[in-house]
Structures are given as C-alpha cells and as structure tokens.
C-alpha cells in the first residue's frame, strides 16, 4: 500500500557477534544490530538491537529506544537504572554507559 510500510518486529533477525574485548566488563556477551529503515531525509535510523547476558561499556549516540524483551541495568557515573520490556529510554550522545544485561535484551531504536 502506498505510504504505509509494516515491519513485523518478531520476524526481524539479528545476527550476533562477540562484544569487543576492550568493552567487556563481565561475561562473554554478544551483540547485534539490524537496521530496518530511515525516517525520510532526517538520517534517523530505526532498527533492532540485541545483547546477550553480560556487561559492556559504551559511549552513546543520540537515541530513543523501546525495550521489547529482556532486562538490563544501565549505569552512568555511578547511578543506575533498571530497564525492561515496555520501557522507553532516551540516551544522549557522548554519555559513557555500562550495560549489564541480566536477561537477553532486544530493543527497537531510533538513532
């Protein structure tokens, strides 16, 4: 149908690879991203990101995401927040984070 695209998120496959060894805090986490689409000429990418159980350090880009499944603790400057299915989260570019995934995490992101 012109002007309408439907993306079945449950059918979006995400290929994982081992997290960069220099970013791993604990465990042997794997990560994966599948870009789905972009929003017009804005350059905003929409996709699905996953991470297995473990902990990694990251430096964020401007992003809004919705947790579809799983749970994680995100730590910034010693303060932590637990996120899980149904949570909408806003990250600011340049923020140094540590992600501790306790149940395999799947999120829909706009970045």
C-alpha positions in Angstrom: 0.0 0.0 0.0 1.5 3.4 -1.0 2.6 5.4 2.0 2.4 2.5 4.5 5.2 0.0 5.5 4.7 -2.7 8.1 7.7 -4.2 9.8 7.0 -7.3 11.8 9.5 -6.9 14.6 9.1 -10.5 15.7 10.4 -11.6 12.3 13.4 -9.3 12.3 16.5 -11.5 12.6 19.6 -10.0 14.4 23.0 -11.6 13.8 25.2 -11.5 16.9 29.0 -11.2 17.2 31.2 -11.2 20.3 31.4 -7.8 22.0 34.7 -6.0 21.6 37.1 -7.4 24.3 38.1 -3.9 25.4 34.5 -3.1 26.2 33.6 -6.2 28.1 33.1 -5.8 31.8 31.9 -9.3 32.6 30.8 -12.5 30.9 31.0 -13.2 27.2 28.3 -11.0 25.8 27.3 -10.9 22.1 25.7 -8.0 20.4 23.8 -7.5 17.1 22.0 -4.8 15.2 19.7 -4.9 12.2 18.7 -1.6 10.6 15.1 -1.6 9.4 14.5 1.8 7.8 15.3 5.5 7.9 12.9 8.4 8.6 12.8 10.4 5.4 15.7 12.7 4.8 16.4 13.1 8.5 19.0 10.4 8.6 17.3 8.9 11.7 17.8 5.1 11.6 15.3 2.7 13.0 16.3 -0.8 13.9 16.5 -3.7 16.3 19.5 -4.2 18.7 20.2 -7.2 20.9 22.6 -8.1 23.6 23.1 -11.4 25.4 23.7 -11.7 29.1 26.9 -10.0 30.3 28.2 -6.4 30.8 29.8 -4.0 28.4 31.0 -0.3 28.4 29.7 2.0 25.6 29.7 5.6 24.6 26.2 6.5 23.4 24.8 8.3 20.3 21.6 10.3 20.4 19.0 7.6 20.7 15.5 6.7 21.8 14.7 3.1 22.3 11.8 0.8 23.4 12.8 -2.3 25.3 10.9 -5.2 23.6 12.2 -8.0 25.7 14.7 -8.8 28.5 16.2 -6.6 31.2 19.4 -4.6 31.9 20.9 -2.2 34.3 22.4 0.9 32.7 25.0 2.7 34.8 26.1 6.3 34.2 28.6 8.0 36.7 27.8 5.5 39.4 24.0 5.9 39.1 22.0 3.0 37.8 18.6 2.4 36.3 16.9 -1.0 35.5 15.1 -1.2 32.2 12.8 -3.9 30.9 10.1 -4.7 28.4 7.9 -1.7 27.8 10.3 0.9 29.0 11.1 3.9 26.6 14.6 5.3 27.2 16.4 8.4 25.9 20.2 8.4 25.6 22.3 11.5 25.0 25.3 11.4 22.6 28.6 11.2 24.4 27.3 9.6 27.6 29.6 6.9 28.9 27.5 3.9 30.0 27.9 0.4 31.3 25.2 -2.1 30.3 24.7 -5.2 32.5 22.2 -7.4 30.7 20.6 -9.9 33.1 18.1 -11.4 30.6 18.8 -11.2 26.8 17.8 -7.7 25.7 16.0 -6.8 22.5 15.2 -3.1 21.8 13.7 -1.1 18.9 15.8 2.0 18.5 15.7 5.4 16.7 19.2 6.9 16.4 
